């Protein structure tokens, strides 16, 4: 099933201008509009969130916007710079999220995420991560994912707040309540449909197609079919000039898995020759299958370290053949090293000489491409005394961070994701409990050791300025050992809630 992401950037021109200006940009709370010429008039071409909240609108005369919005900052609109910025953003998304990405001017991107979302933990984490990364860069965004470009485009602009995931096989059910403008129709056609009483997409779907085609031409029906996924709408992926890519066209379409595998091996050999000429190694490969029905099928594989081993890269791609749906046949195969890095001769020699250290990178690459990058990781120590912050997830083949776990007190082998409250019975407020109840089971404490006092990290937030935790290692009658703590010092209410929690279990 095809899945397409539409990324909508509602204030892209203003956000791009602020990013480009850097420290010289107006503050985020200052209303900003970009103006251009409409004949002899100056009109608002784009506005940021602050200007929109103050009443500025796209298409409004610039003079009216200046009067209406106090403290308004006005800049000239540069459509060419906006388009170039979208292309750069598309290249960033290409390298990070999916093999098929294109700019969707004037205010968005389109991404064919079919088969790529699992590498990012699923559709929801993928979209949430995309929105968060853009927000951290000062770019407002909304995103939707659906079964077609037309449906995703409509939902991102008229329904997503800020993310919307349409169910698989949704047909037209998610579009019926959206306005006609969501179909990407010309403004004059939308106005004519309004005159006839059509307000929502559902109104059009309920009507016979022939009279509408006779009145408005084929464009209306084509846009409806594209939104419903009945008619394909190919995405022409962006390709940077420096991209190393090889392609093979077929006189007769191919579809058998064995044939596809053979041609993949030949393409990988050609690609590795190109990488060798540039002194590069591939870290990410994208195989795109151009079908005879104008649909694209993409396969993405990645490796932990740059390589140009033909057998290794071929095997990773062939493992993904089962995800390719050739349909009525594939007429073109293209293979690109979307992410490549310099490959030093030392790295090549290291792989050829056995130094006694097992090389698990091949196994790691195989597992990552099957289960996704987020599902395979290593735990690295962090220099902090706060237990829940003392572990960092890093990629499986990442180099050691150089940090070590400090402290004289032993730590439990199993640390809970978050401390769980327990009910306790204590002889004195600042002593370890004589019994506690955790997850409905009462446990009597036979031995206890502590306290180990851990103070809050005041530089992170004000709430931790006076925060205190007193940790105890306790053993119950059954010989099970637990790591519990009291939030607070047992006396000062500002040091914590004085409640007890269980934070870990010793093996």
Backbone torsions as a table, in degrees:
resi	resn	phi	psi	omega
1	UNK	NA	127.3	179.9
2	UNK	-71.6	137.3	175.4
3	UNK	-131.2	130.1	-175.1
4	UNK	-125.5	135.1	176.4
5	UNK	-103.0	131.1	170.3
6	UNK	-112.2	123.3	179.1
7	UNK	-104.8	121.6	-177.4
8	UNK	-109.3	126.8	179.8
9	UNK	-112.2	90.6	-170.1
10	UNK	-63.9	-26.0	179.9
11	UNK	-127.7	42.9	-174.4
12	UNK	-57.3	-49.7	-178.4
13	UNK	-57.7	-42.1	179.7
14	UNK	-69.8	-41.9	178.8
15	UNK	-63.5	-41.7	178.7
16	UNK	-63.1	-41.6	179.8
17	UNK	-62.7	-42.4	178.9
18	UNK	-64.2	-42.3	179.2
19	UNK	-63.8	-40.2	-179.5
20	UNK	-67.9	-37.7	-178.2
21	UNK	-73.6	-26.2	179.1
22	UNK	65.5	-128.9	-177.9
23	UNK	-66.7	-21.1	-179.8
24	UNK	-82.8	-2.5	-178.3
25	UNK	-72.7	151.7	175.1
26	UNK	-61.2	150.3	176.8
27	UNK	-55.9	154.5	-176.2
28	UNK	-60.9	-31.4	-178.4
29	UNK	-81.5	-6.1	179.5
30	UNK	-83.5	126.1	179.5
31	UNK	-65.1	135.6	-176.7
32	UNK	-133.4	132.9	174.3
33	UNK	-129.8	152.3	174.5
34	UNK	-113.5	133.0	-174.6
35	UNK	-117.3	153.4	175.5
36	UNK	-144.1	-178.1	-176.7
37	UNK	-101.6	135.8	170.8
38	UNK	-120.1	90.3	-169.1
39	UNK	70.9	-122.7	178.2
40	UNK	-94.1	-7.7	-176.7
41	UNK	-90.3	149.0	169.8
42	UNK	-96.7	125.1	-178.1
43	UNK	-127.7	160.3	177.8
44	UNK	-76.2	121.3	178.2
45	UNK	-96.5	-26.6	179.8
46	UNK	-157.6	152.0	179.5
47	UNK	-145.9	145.6	177.4
48	UNK	-84.5	179.8	-174.6
49	UNK	-62.7	-40.3	-179.0
50	UNK	-64.7	-40.8	179.0
51	UNK	-68.1	-39.3	178.4
52	UNK	-64.4	-40.3	179.5
53	UNK	-64.9	-28.9	-179.8
54	UNK	-85.4	-4.4	175.0
55	UNK	115.6	-4.1	178.0
56	UNK	-72.0	144.8	-179.1
57	UNK	-137.6	148.3	175.7
58	UNK	-65.1	132.5	-177.6
59	UNK	95.9	-12.2	179.4
60	UNK	-71.0	142.9	174.0
61	UNK	-57.8	138.7	-177.0
62	UNK	-60.8	-37.1	-180.0
63	UNK	-62.6	-40.4	178.7
64	UNK	-65.7	-39.8	179.2
65	UNK	-63.5	-39.1	179.2
66	UNK	-64.1	-37.3	179.9
67	UNK	-73.7	-38.0	-173.0
68	UNK	-75.5	-37.6	-172.5
69	UNK	-108.2	117.0	179.4
70	UNK	-74.7	136.8	179.5
71	UNK	71.0	23.3	-176.6
72	UNK	-68.7	134.4	173.6
73	UNK	-100.6	127.8	-175.8
74	UNK	-115.5	130.9	176.0
75	UNK	-132.1	159.8	178.2
76	UNK	-76.9	139.6	178.2
77	UNK	-80.1	136.9	-179.6
78	UNK	-125.4	87.4	-177.5
79	UNK	-59.4	-35.7	-179.1
80	UNK	-64.4	-41.3	178.1
81	UNK	-66.3	-35.7	177.1
82	UNK	-62.7	-43.8	-179.6
83	UNK	-65.0	-41.6	178.1
84	UNK	-64.5	-38.5	177.4
85	UNK	-64.2	-38.6	176.7
86	UNK	-62.7	-40.4	178.8
87	UNK	-63.4	-41.2	177.7
88	UNK	-64.5	-38.5	177.5
89	UNK	-66.1	-37.3	177.8
90	UNK	-64.8	-38.1	177.3
91	UNK	-64.8	-39.4	176.5
92	UNK	-61.3	-45.1	179.4
93	UNK	-66.9	-34.6	178.2
94	UNK	-60.9	-45.0	-176.7
95	UNK	-73.7	-22.6	-172.8
96	UNK	-106.1	-33.2	-166.8
97	UNK	-116.2	-46.4	-172.2
98	UNK	-157.3	158.0	-178.1
99	UNK	-73.3	-23.6	-174.8
100	UNK	-116.5	104.0	-179.2
101	UNK	-136.9	140.1	177.7
102	UNK	-145.9	152.2	172.8
103	UNK	-70.3	143.5	178.6
104	UNK	-123.2	76.0	-172.9
105	UNK	-59.4	151.9	4.5
106	UNK	-96.7	2.5	-167.8
107	UNK	-145.6	36.5	-179.3
108	UNK	-172.2	179.7	174.3
109	UNK	-128.4	156.8	171.5
110	UNK	-125.3	133.8	-174.8
111	UNK	-131.3	122.7	171.1
112	UNK	-84.2	103.4	-174.9
113	UNK	-96.5	12.7	-178.6
114	UNK	-56.8	120.4	177.5
115	UNK	76.9	0.7	-178.6
116	UNK	-107.2	-17.2	-174.0
117	UNK	-66.5	-29.9	-177.4
118	UNK	-66.0	-22.8	177.7
119	UNK	-70.8	-13.9	-179.2
120	UNK	-117.1	16.7	176.8
121	UNK	90.8	6.9	-178.2
122	UNK	114.9	172.6	-175.0
123	UNK	-66.2	-45.2	-177.6
124	UNK	-64.9	-48.9	176.0
125	UNK	-61.6	-34.8	-179.9
126	UNK	-63.4	-48.1	-179.6
127	UNK	-67.8	-40.5	179.3
128	UNK	-63.0	-42.0	177.8
129	UNK	-64.6	-38.7	178.3
130	UNK	-62.9	-46.8	-179.9
131	UNK	-64.7	-41.9	-178.5
132	UNK	-65.2	-41.1	-179.4
133	UNK	-66.0	-38.9	177.6
134	UNK	-67.7	-40.7	179.7
135	UNK	-62.2	-39.2	179.0
136	UNK	-66.7	-19.3	177.1
137	UNK	-95.9	4.5	178.0
138	UNK	85.8	20.8	-179.5
139	UNK	-115.6	117.6	175.5
140	UNK	-73.9	139.7	-177.1
141	UNK	-151.9	151.5	168.9
142	UNK	-131.1	152.4	-176.2
143	UNK	-144.0	149.1	174.8
144	UNK	-140.9	150.1	176.6
145	UNK	-126.9	134.1	-176.6
146	UNK	-150.3	-174.4	-176.4
147	UNK	-83.8	-5.6	-179.7
148	UNK	-149.2	159.0	177.7
149	UNK	-61.6	-45.4	-178.2
150	UNK	-60.9	-42.9	-179.9
151	UNK	-68.1	-43.9	179.7
152	UNK	-63.6	-40.5	178.4
153	UNK	-59.9	-45.0	-179.1
154	UNK	-66.0	-44.0	-177.3
155	UNK	-68.6	-38.3	-179.0
156	UNK	-63.2	-35.0	-174.5
157	UNK	-93.3	-22.3	-174.0
158	UNK	-125.7	-0.3	-178.4
159	UNK	-139.2	-28.9	-172.1
160	UNK	-74.3	132.7	176.0
161	UNK	-143.5	83.0	-11.1
162	UNK	-94.4	-6.7	-176.5
163	UNK	-128.1	137.6	175.6
164	UNK	-136.2	130.2	178.7
165	UNK	-116.7	109.6	179.0
166	UNK	-76.8	142.4	179.8
167	UNK	-66.0	154.4	177.1
168	UNK	-61.0	139.2	178.5
169	UNK	66.4	35.1	-173.3
170	UNK	-72.2	-15.9	-174.6
171	UNK	49.9	-130.7	-177.0
172	UNK	-99.9	6.1	-174.1
173	UNK	-64.3	-31.3	-177.6
174	UNK	-85.3	-4.9	-175.6
175	UNK	-106.1	-14.5	-169.5
176	UNK	-59.5	-32.9	-176.9
177	UNK	-89.0	0.6	-176.8
178	UNK	-85.8	152.8	179.5
179	UNK	-69.2	163.4	-177.4
180	UNK	-62.8	-31.0	-179.2
181	UNK	-60.7	-20.3	-179.8
182	UNK	-67.3	-14.6	180.0
183	UNK	-84.4	3.7	-179.4
184	UNK	62.0	42.5	177.9
185	UNK	-91.9	154.6	174.7
186	UNK	-59.3	149.0	-176.5
187	UNK	-60.9	-37.3	-179.0
188	UNK	-68.9	-32.2	177.3
189	UNK	-70.0	-40.0	177.5
190	UNK	-62.2	-42.0	179.3
191	UNK	-63.6	-41.1	179.2
192	UNK	-65.7	-37.5	177.5
193	UNK	-67.2	-36.0	176.3
194	UNK	-63.1	-38.5	178.8
195	UNK	-61.4	-33.8	179.8
196	UNK	-81.7	-2.2	176.7
197	UNK	98.8	4.6	178.3
198	UNK	-87.1	125.1	-179.2
199	UNK	-117.7	-36.3	-174.9
200	UNK	-120.4	160.4	178.1
201	UNK	-61.0	-35.3	178.3
202	UNK	-59.9	-30.9	177.2
203	UNK	-63.7	-37.8	179.2
204	UNK	-73.5	-39.6	-178.2
205	UNK	-64.0	-25.0	-178.9
206	UNK	-83.1	-4.8	-175.8
207	UNK	-101.7	151.1	173.0
208	UNK	-59.9	143.7	-175.0
209	UNK	-76.1	-35.9	-172.6
210	UNK	-59.5	-49.0	179.6
211	UNK	-62.0	-36.0	179.0
212	UNK	-67.2	-40.7	178.2
213	UNK	-65.8	-38.8	178.8
214	UNK	-64.1	-36.1	-176.9
215	UNK	-83.0	-41.0	-170.8
216	UNK	-114.8	-2.5	179.0
217	UNK	87.5	-179.8	-174.0
218	UNK	-74.4	-17.5	-174.9
219	UNK	-62.0	-38.7	-178.8
220	UNK	-62.4	-48.8	179.6
221	UNK	-64.8	-35.7	179.9
222	UNK	-65.3	-42.3	179.0
223	UNK	-65.7	-37.1	177.4
224	UNK	-64.9	-46.4	-179.2
225	UNK	-65.2	-35.4	176.9
226	UNK	-66.0	-40.5	179.0
227	UNK	-66.6	-34.4	-179.3
228	UNK	-82.0	-8.4	-179.1
229	UNK	81.9	7.8	178.8
230	UNK	-74.4	-37.6	-179.7
231	UNK	-110.4	128.3	-178.1
232	UNK	-71.5	150.1	177.5
233	UNK	-132.9	93.1	-173.6
234	UNK	-61.9	141.8	173.9
235	UNK	-101.3	120.5	178.1
236	UNK	-87.8	104.9	-173.1
237	UNK	-67.5	145.2	177.5
238	UNK	-72.9	143.9	-179.3
239	UNK	-135.4	118.2	177.4
240	UNK	-69.1	154.6	-177.5
241	UNK	-62.2	-34.1	-175.0
242	UNK	-84.4	1.0	-176.4
243	UNK	-66.7	132.6	174.9
244	UNK	-90.1	114.8	-173.3
245	UNK	-141.7	142.3	174.8
246	UNK	-125.2	153.6	-173.2
247	UNK	-143.9	149.0	175.9
248	UNK	-138.8	125.7	176.7
249	UNK	-100.8	147.4	-177.0
250	UNK	-118.4	133.0	176.8
251	UNK	-64.9	-35.9	176.0
252	UNK	-120.2	131.5	-178.7
253	UNK	-58.2	145.7	179.3
254	UNK	-111.0	157.4	-179.2
255	UNK	-152.9	-20.5	-178.4
256	UNK	-72.0	141.1	-177.4
257	UNK	-60.9	-38.3	-179.5
258	UNK	-64.6	-38.9	179.3
259	UNK	-67.9	-42.9	178.3
260	UNK	-61.7	-41.9	-179.1
261	UNK	-63.0	-40.8	-179.3
262	UNK	-63.5	-43.8	-179.4
263	UNK	-71.0	-30.4	175.4
264	UNK	-62.0	-44.0	178.8
265	UNK	-59.7	-40.7	179.6
266	UNK	-67.8	-39.8	179.1
267	UNK	-66.7	-39.4	178.8
268	UNK	-62.2	-41.0	178.7
269	UNK	-61.9	-43.4	177.7
270	UNK	-63.0	-42.6	-178.1
271	UNK	-65.2	-42.8	-179.7
272	UNK	-64.0	-33.7	175.7
273	UNK	-64.1	-40.9	177.0
274	UNK	-66.2	-38.9	177.4
275	UNK	-65.1	-39.2	180.0
276	UNK	-64.4	-37.6	179.2
277	UNK	-63.5	-28.8	-179.9
278	UNK	-95.8	-2.6	-178.1
279	UNK	70.6	31.6	-174.9
280	UNK	-116.8	161.6	170.7
281	UNK	-126.8	145.2	-177.4
282	UNK	-81.6	137.4	170.7
283	UNK	-111.9	-18.3	177.8
284	UNK	-149.9	130.2	178.1
285	UNK	-116.4	139.7	176.5
286	UNK	-122.5	120.6	175.0
287	UNK	-105.5	122.8	-179.0
288	UNK	-117.1	124.4	178.7
289	UNK	-102.5	118.2	179.4
290	UNK	-93.7	111.0	-177.2
291	UNK	-85.4	162.9	-178.2
292	UNK	-69.5	-17.7	179.1
293	UNK	-93.4	19.4	177.3
294	UNK	70.4	11.5	175.2
295	UNK	-95.3	152.3	-179.9
296	UNK	-112.0	139.5	172.7
297	UNK	-118.3	128.3	-175.6
298	UNK	-121.9	146.3	175.5
299	UNK	-130.4	130.3	178.3
300	UNK	-122.3	131.8	173.8
301	UNK	-131.3	152.0	179.3
302	UNK	-136.4	160.1	177.1
303	UNK	-128.7	156.8	-175.4
304	UNK	-73.1	-35.2	-179.5
305	UNK	-129.0	150.2	-178.5
306	UNK	-60.5	131.5	179.6
307	UNK	-141.6	161.7	168.2
308	UNK	-140.2	43.8	176.2
309	UNK	-84.5	112.9	-174.0
310	UNK	-60.8	-46.6	-177.0
311	UNK	-63.5	-42.9	-177.1
312	UNK	-65.5	-46.8	-179.6
313	UNK	-68.3	-37.2	178.3
314	UNK	-62.9	-42.9	-179.2
315	UNK	-62.5	-41.0	179.8
316	UNK	-62.3	-40.1	179.8
317	UNK	-71.4	-41.2	-179.0
318	UNK	-65.2	-31.6	176.6
319	UNK	-60.7	-19.9	-178.0
320	UNK	-98.5	2.8	-176.5
321	UNK	-59.2	-34.6	-178.0
322	UNK	-62.8	-17.6	178.5
323	UNK	-86.1	-8.3	-178.5
324	UNK	-86.4	129.4	174.6
325	UNK	-108.2	99.7	-173.9
326	UNK	-71.7	-13.7	-179.6
327	UNK	60.6	-127.6	178.9
328	UNK	-85.2	4.2	176.4
329	UNK	133.0	155.4	178.5
330	UNK	-107.8	125.5	-177.9
331	UNK	-100.1	-17.5	179.3
332	UNK	-147.1	137.1	171.3
333	UNK	-116.6	130.8	174.5
334	UNK	-127.1	139.7	-178.9
335	UNK	-128.6	127.3	-176.5
336	UNK	-131.5	144.3	172.1
337	UNK	-91.0	87.3	-175.4
338	UNK	-64.3	-30.6	177.8
339	UNK	-131.8	118.1	-179.1
340	UNK	-135.1	146.0	-179.7
341	UNK	-134.3	158.1	178.4
342	UNK	-57.0	138.2	179.1
343	UNK	-118.2	103.4	-176.9
344	UNK	-72.7	154.8	178.2
345	UNK	-61.1	-31.2	179.1
346	UNK	-61.6	-39.2	178.8
347	UNK	-65.0	-38.8	-179.5
348	UNK	-65.9	-44.4	-179.3
349	UNK	-65.2	-35.2	-179.1
350	UNK	-60.8	-36.7	-179.6
351	UNK	-73.8	-18.3	-177.0
352	UNK	-94.5	-21.0	-177.1
353	UNK	-105.1	129.9	179.2
354	UNK	-85.7	109.4	179.2
355	UNK	-100.1	12.6	178.5
356	UNK	91.5	-13.1	179.5
357	UNK	-92.4	122.4	-178.6
358	UNK	-63.5	136.5	178.2
359	UNK	-95.7	106.8	-178.1
360	UNK	-102.6	7.0	-176.1
361	UNK	-62.2	-35.7	179.4
362	UNK	-63.9	-44.3	177.7
363	UNK	-63.4	-43.1	179.3
364	UNK	-60.5	-44.3	179.4
365	UNK	-60.3	-42.7	179.9
366	UNK	-62.3	-45.7	-178.4
367	UNK	-67.9	-42.2	-178.6
368	UNK	-61.9	-40.3	-179.2
369	UNK	-72.9	-14.7	177.0
370	UNK	-93.6	-39.6	-172.5
371	UNK	-112.6	-9.7	178.8
372	UNK	99.2	154.0	-175.9
373	UNK	-64.7	-35.7	-176.1
374	UNK	-70.5	-20.4	-175.0
375	UNK	-89.4	-9.3	-179.2
376	UNK	-127.6	118.2	-175.2
377	UNK	-157.2	171.8	173.0
378	UNK	-118.0	156.0	176.1
379	UNK	-97.5	127.1	179.7
380	UNK	-119.4	141.8	179.8
381	UNK	-71.6	151.2	176.8
382	UNK	-123.8	137.9	-178.4
383	UNK	-75.1	84.6	177.9
384	UNK	-155.6	153.0	177.1
385	UNK	-91.6	-17.2	179.5
386	UNK	-71.9	117.1	-171.2
387	UNK	-56.1	-46.2	-175.4
388	UNK	-70.2	-10.2	177.4
389	UNK	-105.4	5.3	-171.9
390	UNK	-87.7	-1.9	-178.9
391	UNK	-127.2	135.1	179.2
392	UNK	-124.8	134.5	175.3
393	UNK	-82.9	128.6	176.8
394	UNK	-129.0	158.0	178.1
395	UNK	-55.9	152.3	-173.1
396	UNK	-59.1	-34.3	-176.8
397	UNK	-104.7	13.5	178.9
398	UNK	-69.2	148.0	178.6
399	UNK	-68.3	159.5	178.7
400	UNK	-60.6	143.0	-179.3
401	UNK	-77.4	-17.3	-178.1
402	UNK	87.9	-6.5	179.4
403	UNK	-86.4	155.9	175.2
404	UNK	-134.9	156.7	176.4
405	UNK	-77.1	125.4	-178.3
406	UNK	-100.8	165.4	175.3
407	UNK	120.7	146.2	-179.7
408	UNK	-89.9	-18.3	-177.2
409	UNK	-89.1	139.5	178.1
410	UNK	-67.9	152.3	178.5
411	UNK	-113.4	149.2	-178.8
412	UNK	-68.3	151.3	178.3
413	UNK	-72.8	-23.6	178.6
414	UNK	-124.3	113.9	177.9
415	UNK	-103.1	124.8	179.7
416	UNK	-65.6	151.5	-179.7
417	UNK	-59.0	-36.0	174.2
418	UNK	-149.7	146.3	-179.1
419	UNK	-57.8	140.1	-179.9
420	UNK	-108.4	132.5	-178.1
421	UNK	-66.1	145.6	177.3
422	UNK	-130.8	154.8	174.2
423	UNK	-96.0	130.9	-172.9
424	UNK	-125.8	159.0	171.6
425	UNK	-127.8	112.0	-174.4
426	UNK	-120.0	144.7	178.0
427	UNK	-70.0	-41.9	177.8
428	UNK	-133.6	153.7	-175.6
429	UNK	-59.4	-33.9	-176.3
430	UNK	-101.2	15.8	177.9
431	UNK	-105.9	161.6	174.3
432	UNK	-65.4	152.0	-179.2
433	UNK	-69.7	152.9	175.4
434	UNK	-89.1	-15.5	176.3
435	UNK	-160.3	154.3	176.1
436	UNK	-150.3	156.4	179.5
437	UNK	-117.6	121.9	-179.6
438	UNK	-129.7	126.4	-179.9
439	UNK	54.4	40.1	174.3
440	UNK	82.3	0.9	-178.4
441	UNK	-113.6	127.0	179.4
442	UNK	-87.0	132.3	-178.3
443	UNK	-125.7	133.3	178.6
444	UNK	-95.4	131.1	-176.9
445	UNK	-82.1	123.3	178.2
446	UNK	-96.7	-38.1	178.3
447	UNK	-137.7	153.0	177.5
448	UNK	-149.1	146.6	178.4
449	UNK	-136.1	132.1	-179.4
450	UNK	149.7	-172.7	6.0
451	UNK	-91.3	155.6	167.1
452	UNK	-106.5	114.0	-175.4
453	UNK	-89.7	128.0	176.9
454	UNK	-122.2	124.0	-179.3
455	UNK	-95.1	157.3	179.6
456	UNK	-68.7	156.2	178.3
457	UNK	-89.3	91.6	-170.1
458	UNK	-62.0	-22.3	-177.9
459	UNK	-77.4	-11.5	179.4
460	UNK	-83.6	-45.2	-179.4
461	UNK	-160.1	155.6	-175.5
462	UNK	-63.1	-31.2	-176.8
463	UNK	-63.4	-21.6	-178.4
464	UNK	-95.1	5.0	-177.2
465	UNK	-61.2	-41.8	-179.3
466	UNK	-113.8	8.3	-175.2
467	UNK	-70.1	141.5	-179.4
468	UNK	-138.5	142.2	170.6
469	UNK	-128.5	134.3	174.2
470	UNK	-110.9	110.6	-176.7
471	UNK	-94.5	143.5	176.4
472	UNK	-132.2	142.6	167.5
473	UNK	-96.0	123.0	-177.3
474	UNK	-124.9	152.4	177.8
475	UNK	-127.0	131.8	-178.4
476	UNK	-92.9	-176.5	-177.2
477	UNK	-63.4	-25.3	-178.4
478	UNK	-87.8	0.8	179.3
479	UNK	88.4	2.5	178.1
480	UNK	-79.4	139.7	-177.8
481	UNK	-115.0	139.8	-174.5
482	UNK	-132.8	159.1	177.6
483	UNK	-113.7	109.9	-176.6
484	UNK	-122.6	159.5	177.5
485	UNK	-147.7	156.1	172.4
486	UNK	-103.2	130.3	175.8
487	UNK	-80.0	101.5	-176.8
488	UNK	120.5	168.7	-177.6
489	UNK	-93.2	5.3	179.3
490	UNK	89.3	-5.6	-178.0
491	UNK	-132.0	-57.8	-174.0
492	UNK	-81.9	119.0	179.7
493	UNK	-65.8	-21.6	178.7
494	UNK	-74.1	-13.7	-178.5
495	UNK	-85.5	-10.5	179.4
496	UNK	158.8	177.0	-176.4
497	UNK	-76.8	-9.6	-176.3
498	UNK	67.4	12.2	176.2
499	UNK	-87.0	160.7	-178.4
500	UNK	-104.9	147.4	-178.6
501	UNK	-140.9	151.6	172.0
502	UNK	-104.4	127.3	-172.5
503	UNK	-115.4	-17.7	-178.4
504	UNK	-164.9	167.8	179.9
505	UNK	-129.6	129.2	177.9
506	UNK	-82.9	142.0	-179.5
507	UNK	-75.3	NA	NA
